[in-house]
Every structure is written in structure tokens, then in C-alpha cells.
Amino acid sequence: MTHEEWRKRMESISIAQASDTSVALKMVFVLAEEVQDETSASLSRWHEEQTLQSAIRIYLDMNRKEDACALLEELASRQRKVLVGAGHAAAQLLAEAALIRFQLGEGEAGVRLVKEALQLFGHFPEPNSFLNDAIGEWRRFVADRGIAGSHS
């Protein structure tokens, strides 16, 4: 399915919603399932989420607030998983980059990268050997230079 095909289906759902919300809701979930099946192919998660957000609006039009809330919570849970995964990856990449900066003798850049990695790690804690190694290099860098207060 292309974006244009998805867009046309979404338009038909909007038209159906004006006359029969139950039919529109069924159409939304059929489309959401199709989009989910094709997400790894030509459509993106964005298309799937936009489709499910239409279901939320239809639920609200039908005064089915519990269903709308449950779907919102499900979408938030999905986003949280994506965010956590990206946070873990970013923290590790920054820690790896910090290690290389320290190896290159670029201590200040290494410290900056370790601090960024630690900030992300604080939001998305997970064991990370690269971060542990980068912190060790930061400590050595500070100790070698006799810098007071290694958290500066």
C-alpha cells in the first residue's frame, strides 16, 4: 500500500464516519491491521498510528471514552518502547564515541560525550559496558590533570 492509497482509505473512513460511526470504526481497524502488516514494507509506523488515532476520534464521537483511553494508552506504550530503545542506543553510541575521543587524546570532547551519555542513561537506565568504560576514562582524564570536582 502506498501513502496515496492509505490517504484515500482514510478519506473514505472520514466520509463513513459522518453517516455511520460503527462502520467507520470497523474500517479503521481493518486498515490499521493492513497497515501493521505492511509497516515493514512500504508504510511506516506513522501511518499505523494515524489510523489508530482516527479510531480514537471515532470512539470519542461514539462517547466510548473508555475504549478511546485504552487505545491512547496502548499507543503511548508503543511510543515509550520506541523511545526507550532509541535512548539506550544513543547512550551507548555516545559512550563509544567518548571512548574513542579519550583514545585520541581529546579528553574534553570525551568528557562532554560521557556527560551526554550519562544524561540519557539517567532517563533510560540499562547496564552498559561502554558507558562504564567511558566513565573510567573520564576519571583517569580528571585524575591525570589534577582537576578538582570531576563533575564539572
GROMACS elastic network, one bead per residue, 0.5 to 0.9 nm:
[ bonds ]
;  ai    aj funct       b0    kb
    1     4     6  0.80960   500
    1     5     6  0.59969   500
    1     6     6  0.66715   500
    1    34     6  0.86595   500
    1    35     6  0.78755   500
    1    38     6  0.73254   500
    1    41     6  0.87267   500
    1    42     6  0.65211   500
    1    43     6  0.69012   500
    2     5     6  0.51520   500
    2     6     6  0.62397   500
    2     7     6  0.85694   500
    2    42     6  0.64749   500
    2    43     6  0.67284   500
    3     6     6  0.50077   500
    3     7     6  0.60427   500
    3     8     6  0.86730   500
    3    42     6  0.82149   500
    3    43     6  0.68624   500
    3    47     6  0.80701   500
    4     8     6  0.62574   500
    4     9     6  0.86608   500
    5     8     6  0.52017   500
    5     9     6  0.62961   500
    5    10     6  0.86704   500
    6     9     6  0.51098   500
    6    10     6  0.61835   500
    6    11     6  0.86894   500
    6    31     6  0.82221   500
    6    35     6  0.83338   500
    6    43     6  0.86962   500
    6    47     6  0.77879   500
    7    10     6  0.50398   500
    7    11     6  0.62677   500
    7    12     6  0.87632   500
    8    11     6  0.50261   500
    8    12     6  0.63112   500
    8    13     6  0.86713   500
    9    12     6  0.50932   500
    9    13     6  0.62565   500
    9    14     6  0.87284   500
    9    27     6  0.86566   500
    9    28     6  0.88475   500
    9    31     6  0.77039   500
   10    13     6  0.50095   500
   10    14     6  0.63131   500
   10    15     6  0.87464   500
   10    28     6  0.79176   500
   10    31     6  0.84769   500
   10    51     6  0.73595   500
   10    54     6  0.84023   500
   11    14     6  0.50397   500
   11    15     6  0.63022   500
   11    16     6  0.86463   500
   12    15     6  0.50194   500
   12    16     6  0.61187   500
   12    17     6  0.84721   500
   12    24     6  0.84854   500
   12    27     6  0.88532   500
   13    17     6  0.59749   500
   13    18     6  0.87920   500
   13    23     6  0.84526   500
   13    24     6  0.52828   500
   13    25     6  0.80241   500
   13    27     6  0.64232   500
   13    28     6  0.67590   500
   13    54     6  0.85992   500
   14    17     6  0.50003   500
   14    18     6  0.66402   500
   14    24     6  0.73105   500
   14    54     6  0.85385   500
   15    18     6  0.54665   500
   15    19     6  0.72064   500
   15    20     6  0.89139   500
   15    24     6  0.82126   500
   16    19     6  0.54357   500
   16    20     6  0.57321   500
   16    21     6  0.68499   500
   16    22     6  0.88826   500
   16    23     6  0.67391   500
   16    24     6  0.52056   500
   16    25     6  0.89558   500
   16    27     6  0.86567   500
   17    20     6  0.52817   500
   17    22     6  0.78066   500
   17    23     6  0.73353   500
   17    25     6  0.77312   500
   17    58     6  0.72197   500
   18    21     6  0.69526   500
   18    24     6  0.85414   500
   19    23     6  0.87056   500
   19    24     6  0.86161   500
   20    23     6  0.54944   500
   20    24     6  0.63187   500
   20    25     6  0.87227   500
   21    25     6  0.59576   500
   21    26     6  0.85764   500
   21    58     6  0.64384   500
   21    59     6  0.83353   500
   21    61     6  0.77680   500
   21    62     6  0.70382   500
   22    25     6  0.50988   500
   22    26     6  0.63474   500
   22    27     6  0.86632   500
   22    58     6  0.84670   500
   22    62     6  0.84354   500
   23    26     6  0.51560   500
   23    27     6  0.61998   500
   23    28     6  0.86442   500
   24    28     6  0.61290   500
   24    29     6  0.87658   500
   24    55     6  0.83234   500
   24    58     6  0.76013   500
   25    28     6  0.50372   500
   25    29     6  0.63961   500
   25    30     6  0.86701   500
   25    54     6  0.83766   500
   25    55     6  0.59823   500
   25    58     6  0.64791   500
   25    59     6  0.77446   500
   26    29     6  0.53165   500
   26    30     6  0.62034   500
   26    31     6  0.85976   500
   26    55     6  0.88920   500
   27    30     6  0.51224   500
   27    31     6  0.60975   500
   27    32     6  0.84611   500
   28    31     6  0.51362   500
   28    32     6  0.59613   500
   28    33     6  0.85744   500
   28    51     6  0.63649   500
   28    52     6  0.70244   500
   28    54     6  0.70218   500
   28    55     6  0.60280   500
   29    33     6  0.60815   500
   29    34     6  0.85233   500
   29    51     6  0.80000   500
   29    52     6  0.74120   500
   29    55     6  0.73871   500
   30    33     6  0.52456   500
   30    34     6  0.63250   500
   30    35     6  0.86600   500
   31    35     6  0.59998   500
   31    36     6  0.84351   500
   31    48     6  0.83732   500
   31    51     6  0.72262   500
   31    52     6  0.89968   500
   32    35     6  0.50259   500
   32    36     6  0.59970   500
   32    37     6  0.85447   500
   32    47     6  0.84039   500
   32    48     6  0.56674   500
   32    49     6  0.81520   500
   32    50     6  0.89321   500
   32    51     6  0.58102   500
   32    52     6  0.64200   500
   33    36     6  0.50357   500
   33    37     6  0.62073   500
   33    38     6  0.86554   500
   33    48     6  0.82418   500
   34    37     6  0.51151   500
   34    38     6  0.62827   500
   34    39     6  0.84892   500
   34    48     6  0.87969   500
   35    38     6  0.50032   500
   35    39     6  0.56790   500
   35    43     6  0.66891   500
   35    44     6  0.80152   500
   35    45     6  0.81941   500
   35    47     6  0.69965   500
   35    48     6  0.55875   500
   35    51     6  0.83975   500
   36    39     6  0.50277   500
   36    40     6  0.80528   500
   36    43     6  0.84253   500
   36    44     6  0.85513   500
   36    45     6  0.75868   500
   36    47     6  0.87670   500
   36    48     6  0.61399   500
   37    40     6  0.74566   500
   37    41     6  0.82958   500
   38    41     6  0.50580   500
   38    42     6  0.63004   500
   38    43     6  0.59727   500
   38    44     6  0.80611   500
   39    42     6  0.63928   500
   39    45     6  0.59931   500
   39    46     6  0.89823   500
   39    47     6  0.81499   500
   39    48     6  0.75153   500
   40    43     6  0.68466   500
   40    44     6  0.70146   500
   40    45     6  0.84425   500
   41    44     6  0.79765   500
   43    46     6  0.80143   500
   43    47     6  0.64462   500
   43    48     6  0.80714   500
   44    47     6  0.54513   500
   44    48     6  0.68755   500
   44    49     6  0.89182   500
   45    48     6  0.50140   500
   45    49     6  0.61277   500
   45    50     6  0.85141   500
   46    49     6  0.51061   500
   46    50     6  0.60328   500
   46    51     6  0.85013   500
   47    50     6  0.51125   500
   47    51     6  0.61330   500
   47    52     6  0.86467   500
   48    51     6  0.51432   500
   48    52     6  0.62719   500
   48    53     6  0.86230   500
   49    52     6  0.50351   500
   49    53     6  0.60283   500
   49    54     6  0.86205   500
   49    75     6  0.73127   500
   50    53     6  0.50061   500
   50    54     6  0.64392   500
   50    55     6  0.89082   500
   51    54     6  0.51920   500
   51    55     6  0.67550   500
   52    56     6  0.64615   500
   52    57     6  0.88562   500
   52    71     6  0.77427   500
   52    72     6  0.88311   500
   52    75     6  0.82961   500
   53    57     6  0.63919   500
   53    58     6  0.86460   500
   53    68     6  0.89387   500
   53    71     6  0.82963   500
   53    72     6  0.79331   500
   53    75     6  0.87480   500
   54    57     6  0.50906   500
   54    58     6  0.62089   500
   54    59     6  0.85483   500
   55    58     6  0.50180   500
   55    59     6  0.60362   500
   55    60     6  0.85442   500
   55    68     6  0.76205   500
   55    71     6  0.83177   500
   56    59     6  0.50332   500
   56    60     6  0.62215   500
   56    61     6  0.86347   500
   56    64     6  0.89579   500
   56    65     6  0.85923   500
   56    67     6  0.77077   500
   56    69     6  0.78324   500
   56    71     6  0.67479   500
   56    72     6  0.72623   500
   57    60     6  0.50619   500
   57    61     6  0.61845   500
   57    62     6  0.86315   500
   57    68     6  0.75068   500
   58    62     6  0.61804   500
   58    63     6  0.85229   500
   58    64     6  0.84734   500
   58    68     6  0.83317   500
   59    62     6  0.50172   500
   59    63     6  0.61517   500
   59    65     6  0.64977   500
   59    66     6  0.85707   500
   59    67     6  0.65356   500
   59    68     6  0.54528   500
   60    64     6  0.55382   500
   60    65     6  0.56382   500
   60    67     6  0.84432   500
   60    68     6  0.63255   500
   61    64     6  0.75271   500
   61    65     6  0.89089   500
   62    65     6  0.81715   500
   63    66     6  0.86245   500
   63    68     6  0.88418   500
   64    67     6  0.55411   500
   64    68     6  0.63523   500
   64    69     6  0.87335   500
   65    69     6  0.59575   500
   65    70     6  0.84744   500
   66    69     6  0.51079   500
   66    70     6  0.61281   500
   66    71     6  0.86512   500
   67    70     6  0.50880   500
   67    71     6  0.62281   500
   67    72     6  0.85854   500
   68    71     6  0.52335   500
   68    72     6  0.61670   500
   68    73     6  0.86424   500
   69    73     6  0.61207   500
   69    74     6  0.85690   500
   70    73     6  0.51061   500
   70    74     6  0.62088   500
   70    75     6  0.87181   500
   71    75     6  0.61820   500
   71    76     6  0.85278   500
   72    75     6  0.51397   500
   72    76     6  0.61237   500
   72    77     6  0.85618   500
   73    76     6  0.50135   500
   73    77     6  0.60966   500
   73    78     6  0.86724   500
   74    77     6  0.50404   500
   74    78     6  0.63272   500
   74    79     6  0.87234   500
   75    78     6  0.50936   500
   75    79     6  0.62560   500
   75    80     6  0.85749   500
   76    79     6  0.50382   500
   76    80     6  0.60333   500
   76    81     6  0.86625   500
   77    80     6  0.50005   500
   77    81     6  0.63373   500
   77    82     6  0.87775   500
   78    81     6  0.52239   500
   78    82     6  0.64374   500
   78    83     6  0.86685   500
   79    82     6  0.50594   500
   79    83     6  0.60146   500
   79    84     6  0.85039   500
   80    84     6  0.59884   500
   80    85     6  0.84551   500
   81    84     6  0.51647   500
   81    85     6  0.60962   500
   81    86     6  0.85371   500
   82    85     6  0.51728   500
   82    86     6  0.61338   500
   82    87     6  0.85053   500
   83    86     6  0.51129   500
   83    87     6  0.59785   500
   83    88     6  0.86022   500
   83   124     6  0.88838   500
   84    88     6  0.61337   500
   84    89     6  0.85427   500
   84   123     6  0.83888   500
   84   124     6  0.59776   500
   85    88     6  0.52577   500
   85    89     6  0.62461   500
   85    90     6  0.86150   500
   85   124     6  0.84526   500
   86    89     6  0.50763   500
   86    90     6  0.60126   500
   86    91     6  0.85482   500
   87    90     6  0.51241   500
   87    91     6  0.60932   500
   87    92     6  0.85772   500
   87   120     6  0.61833   500
   87   121     6  0.75018   500
   87   123     6  0.77265   500
   87   124     6  0.59944   500
   88    91     6  0.52535   500
   88    92     6  0.62462   500
   88    93     6  0.86367   500
   88   120     6  0.75914   500
   88   121     6  0.71027   500
   88   124     6  0.61713   500
   88   125     6  0.76776   500
   88   126     6  0.71555   500
   88   128     6  0.87014   500
   89    92     6  0.52346   500
   89    93     6  0.61196   500
   89    94     6  0.85940   500
   90    93     6  0.50818   500
   90    94     6  0.60641   500
   90    95     6  0.84933   500
   90   117     6  0.73690   500
   90   120     6  0.75013   500
   91    94     6  0.52219   500
   91    95     6  0.61287   500
   91    96     6  0.86315   500
   91   114     6  0.87157   500
   91   116     6  0.75093   500
   91   118     6  0.71437   500
   91   119     6  0.82052   500
   91   120     6  0.56383   500
   91   121     6  0.59923   500
   91   124     6  0.84886   500
   91   128     6  0.85703   500
   91   131     6  0.76281   500
   92    95     6  0.50368   500
   92    96     6  0.61164   500
   92    97     6  0.85360   500
   92   117     6  0.70443   500
   92   121     6  0.87133   500
   92   128     6  0.68720   500
   92   129     6  0.85357   500
   92   130     6  0.63448   500
   92   131     6  0.65623   500
   93    96     6  0.51011   500
   93    97     6  0.61176   500
   93    98     6  0.85289   500
   93   117     6  0.80947   500
   93   130     6  0.85223   500
   94    97     6  0.50056   500
   94    98     6  0.60586   500
   94    99     6  0.86783   500
   94   113     6  0.56871   500
   94   114     6  0.68095   500
   94   116     6  0.70464   500
   94   117     6  0.54184   500
   94   130     6  0.89731   500
   94   131     6  0.83184   500
   95    99     6  0.62979   500
   95   100     6  0.87819   500
   95   110     6  0.85216   500
   95   113     6  0.66227   500
   95   114     6  0.57518   500
   95   115     6  0.89865   500
   95   116     6  0.84535   500
   95   117     6  0.57895   500
   95   118     6  0.84729   500
   95   128     6  0.88565   500
   95   129     6  0.89952   500
   95   130     6  0.55675   500
   95   132     6  0.83850   500
   95   133     6  0.80804   500
   95   134     6  0.57857   500
   95   135     6  0.84446   500
   96    99     6  0.51599   500
   96   100     6  0.64784   500
   96   101     6  0.87467   500
   96   113     6  0.89622   500
   96   130     6  0.58316   500
   96   131     6  0.74248   500
   96   133     6  0.87997   500
   96   134     6  0.73637   500
   97   100     6  0.51709   500
   97   101     6  0.61993   500
   97   102     6  0.86853   500
   97   110     6  0.74834   500
   97   113     6  0.70799   500
   97   114     6  0.86312   500
   97   134     6  0.88747   500
   98   102     6  0.61829   500
   98   103     6  0.85705   500
   98   106     6  0.89465   500
   98   107     6  0.84825   500
   98   109     6  0.71803   500
   98   111     6  0.69840   500
   98   112     6  0.78765   500
   98   113     6  0.52081   500
   98   114     6  0.58456   500
   98   117     6  0.87525   500
   98   131     6  0.86898   500
   98   134     6  0.61267   500
   98   137     6  0.86494   500
   98   138     6  0.88154   500
   99   102     6  0.51477   500
   99   103     6  0.62180   500
   99   104     6  0.86529   500
   99   110     6  0.66698   500
   99   113     6  0.89018   500
   99   114     6  0.85209   500
   99   130     6  0.77532   500
   99   131     6  0.86620   500
   99   133     6  0.73192   500
   99   134     6  0.52961   500
   99   135     6  0.89025   500
   99   137     6  0.71214   500
   99   138     6  0.89181   500
  100   104     6  0.61212   500
  100   105     6  0.86336   500
  100   106     6  0.85592   500
  100   110     6  0.77139   500
  101   105     6  0.63434   500
  101   106     6  0.50189   500
  101   107     6  0.64944   500
  101   108     6  0.84630   500
  101   109     6  0.63337   500
  101   111     6  0.87556   500
  101   113     6  0.86445   500
  102   105     6  0.50426   500
  102   106     6  0.53234   500
  102   107     6  0.50880   500
  102   108     6  0.83357   500
  102   109     6  0.78320   500
  102   110     6  0.53869   500
  102   111     6  0.82757   500
  102   134     6  0.82553   500
  102   137     6  0.67910   500
  102   138     6  0.79479   500
  102   141     6  0.79934   500
  103   106     6  0.73514   500
  103   107     6  0.83847   500
  103   110     6  0.89373   500
  103   137     6  0.89278   500
  104   107     6  0.80931   500
  105   108     6  0.88086   500
  105   110     6  0.86942   500
  106   109     6  0.55705   500
  106   110     6  0.62072   500
  106   111     6  0.87930   500
  107   111     6  0.60563   500
  107   112     6  0.85642   500
  107   137     6  0.86857   500
  107   138     6  0.75784   500
  107   141     6  0.63860   500
  107   142     6  0.87680   500
  108   111     6  0.51047   500
  108   112     6  0.62687   500
  108   113     6  0.86970   500
  108   141     6  0.87386   500
  109   112     6  0.50693   500
  109   113     6  0.62392   500
  109   114     6  0.86333   500
  110   113     6  0.51419   500
  110   114     6  0.61161   500
  110   115     6  0.85905   500
  110   134     6  0.79548   500
  110   137     6  0.83953   500
  110   138     6  0.72268   500
  111   114     6  0.50631   500
  111   115     6  0.61556   500
  111   116     6  0.86628   500
  111   134     6  0.85087   500
  111   135     6  0.84884   500
  111   137     6  0.86747   500
  111   138     6  0.59144   500
  111   141     6  0.84425   500
  112   115     6  0.52079   500
  112   116     6  0.63751   500
  112   117     6  0.87405   500
  113   116     6  0.50473   500
  113   117     6  0.61358   500
  113   118     6  0.85392   500
  113   134     6  0.89315   500
  114   118     6  0.60267   500
  114   119     6  0.85123   500
  114   131     6  0.73263   500
  114   134     6  0.63312   500
  114   135     6  0.66661   500
  114   138     6  0.75177   500
  115   118     6  0.50284   500
  115   119     6  0.61322   500
  115   120     6  0.87156   500
  115   135     6  0.89576   500
  115   151     6  0.87960   500
  116   119     6  0.50810   500
  116   120     6  0.63933   500
  116   121     6  0.85030   500
  117   120     6  0.52139   500
  117   121     6  0.59357   500
  117   122     6  0.85495   500
  117   131     6  0.71968   500
  118   122     6  0.60244   500
  118   123     6  0.87432   500
  118   131     6  0.76987   500
  118   135     6  0.88919   500
  119   122     6  0.51887   500
  119   123     6  0.68422   500
  119   124     6  0.89012   500
  120   123     6  0.52215   500
  120   124     6  0.61157   500
  120   125     6  0.80104   500
  121   126     6  0.71101   500
  121   128     6  0.88940   500
  121   131     6  0.86811   500
  122   125     6  0.56608   500
  125   128     6  0.87043   500
  127   131     6  0.84546   500
  127   132     6  0.86139   500
  128   131     6  0.53974   500
  128   132     6  0.64481   500
  128   133     6  0.88309   500
  129   133     6  0.61366   500
  129   134     6  0.85051   500
  130   133     6  0.50824   500
  130   134     6  0.60340   500
  130   135     6  0.85599   500
  131   135     6  0.60798   500
  131   136     6  0.85362   500
  132   135     6  0.51883   500
  132   136     6  0.63127   500
  132   137     6  0.88064   500
  133   136     6  0.50091   500
  133   137     6  0.63184   500
  133   138     6  0.86672   500
  134   137     6  0.50249   500
  134   138     6  0.61674   500
  134   139     6  0.86528   500
  135   139     6  0.62285   500
  135   140     6  0.86803   500
  136   139     6  0.51209   500
  136   140     6  0.63112   500
  136   141     6  0.86091   500
  137   140     6  0.50118   500
  137   141     6  0.60140   500
  137   142     6  0.85515   500
  138   142     6  0.61679   500
  138   143     6  0.85045   500
  138   150     6  0.80984   500
  139   142     6  0.51441   500
  139   143     6  0.60114   500
  139   144     6  0.84793   500
  139   150     6  0.70576   500
  140   144     6  0.58691   500
  140   145     6  0.84913   500
  141   144     6  0.52445   500
  141   145     6  0.63919   500
  141   146     6  0.86175   500
  141   147     6  0.85966   500
  142   145     6  0.53307   500
  142   146     6  0.60109   500
  142   147     6  0.52000   500
  142   148     6  0.77141   500
  142   149     6  0.84657   500
  142   150     6  0.60828   500
  143   147     6  0.64430   500
  143   148     6  0.84801   500
  143   150     6  0.84077   500
  144   147     6  0.78923   500
  145   148     6  0.89693   500
  147   150     6  0.66683   500
  148   151     6  0.87415   500
  148   152     6  0.84453   500
  149   152     6  0.60527   500
